Amino acid sequence: MSTSILNHSEKVKFWIENEILFCTFNQSDCYLTIEASEAYLMKIQKLTDGKAMPLLIDIRNFIGNFSPKAAKFFAESPILKRHIITQAFVVDTLHSKLLIGSYKRLFAQDVHVQIFGETESALAFCMESKNKFDV
């Protein structure tokens, strides 16, 4: 089974709604690289335009993996720390839940990361985070 490398311009969609940054993966079988992480961080920096906000990442269509270097690069990025106050992941498989749990435990221990089974709960967490962090 071959695993495609994410083409960051076509396979991931970012947008802002109600001062929440949304991210959706549009490809199911992929492998996240440092190059893709860097591209996503640049997109986050451009879209947020200096304003900190929650990030809701929908990985229900993502059954791939990430390189440990890419995950560490993403989690420790000054861009992420400056522009993202919380990370809410929406998952629908045990694989996705374990993947994000590993990311959180290994690379994002000092970050507010939560895992949800449905978008509504993740959205409520993001709204609560906005109020809590007064952004």
N, C-alpha and C positions, 0 to 999 in steps of 0.2 A: 504494500500500500504506500503510495507516494503522498507526501505531505507538502502542500504548496506553501510558499513563503507569502505572507500577506503583502499585497500591493496596497500600501497605505492610502492611496488616493481613491481607490475604488471599492475596497473591501470593508471600510469602516466609515461610518457616517457620524459627524459631530454637529450638534446644533444647540442653541440656547432657547429655553422657554421658561418664563416666570423666574428668571435669574437662577436657573438650574442648568448646568451643562449636561447634555445627554450624549451618550455614545452607544452606537449599535454596531455589532459585528455582523456583516452580511455574508460571510463565508463560513461554512461549517468545519471544514477540514483544513486547518492552518497551523503555522508555527510562528510565534511572535519573536522577532529578532531585535537586536539593539537598534538597527537602522529604522525599523518600523516604530519602535518606542520613541526614538528621537523625533521622527516625523509627527507622531501623535502629540508629543510635548510641545512642539512648535505650533501645532494647530490649536492646542489648548491655550497657549500664551496669546496667540493672535485673537482667538474668539473671545476670551475673557477680558481682553484689553485692560489688564491691570486690576480687575475687580475679582476678589475672592468669592467663590461660590461652591455649592455641592456638585459632585459629579455622579451621575447615575449611569452605570454601564450595564447594558443588556447583553449578556453573553448566552442567551438561550440558543442561539444558532452557532455557538462556538464549541467545538468538541476537540480542538487541537491542544496545543501546549505552548509553553514559552521557555526560552532559554533562561537559565538562572541569572546570567549576566544581564539579559534584557529586563527581567523583573526587578533586579537590584537597581539597575540604571533608572528605571521608571520610578520606583518607590523612593529613591534617594534624591531625585532631581529637585533642584531649587525651584524650578518652574512649578512643579506639582505642589511643593510645600508652600509656595507663595500664592498660588491661584486656586487651589482646591482645599476646601475646609473638611469635607468628608467624601468618602467613596462608598456608594451603594451599588452592589452587584445584584442583578436579577439572574437567577439560574433556574434551570429546569431538569437537571440531571445530577446524579450523584457524582459523576466525573467533574462537572463544573463546580459543584460545591466543594469537592476535595481540592481541586485546582486553586480556587480562590482562598480556601482555608490555608493551604500551604503558602500561598503568596503572602497572606496576612501574617502567619506565624513566622515565616523566615525573613521577610523583607519589609513589612509594613507594620511592625509592632507598635510604633509610636504614632500611627495614623489612625483616624477614625474610619475603620472599614467595617461594613456590615453586609451580610449576605441575606437575600430575600428570595422567596419562591414566586412572588408576583410583583408586578410593577406598582400596584397601588400602595403596598406597604413600603416599598423603596421610595416612592414619591413622598409619602407621609414623613419618612425619616429625613429626607432632604429638606422638606419644608420646616420641620422641627429644628434641623441643624441651622437653617438660615436664621431662624428666630433666636436660637441659643447663642450663636456666634455674632448676632446683630449685623448681618450683611445684607 
